[in-house]
Amino acid sequence: MKLTVAHLILGQRGIITDFSVDTVPLKLLEMGCLPGNIVELVQTAPFRDPMYLNINGCHLAIRKETALQIEIELI
C-alpha cells in the first residue's frame, strides 16, 4: 500500500516521493509540492477535508482528493 499525504496524522512529517503531474494542480507545484520536499500536516477541517499543510515553510490547504495523489515517505 502506498503512503500518501492523506494518511498523515497531525504533526506528522514526510518527504514527497512521487505524484501524478496530471492530477496535481500546477499551483501546488509552484508552491513547492515537488519530490524531495518535506510536508507536514498542520491542521484538518471536519472529515479531514481540506487538509492544511506546511510544505517547506509554505502553508496551504488542499482537498483530500488531491492529497491522495501525492505519495510520501514518513520521516
ABEGO torsion letter per residue (X at the ends): XBBBAAABBBGBBBBBABBBAAABBAAAAAAGBBBGBBBBBABBBBGGOBBBBBBGGBBBBBBAAAAAABBBBBX
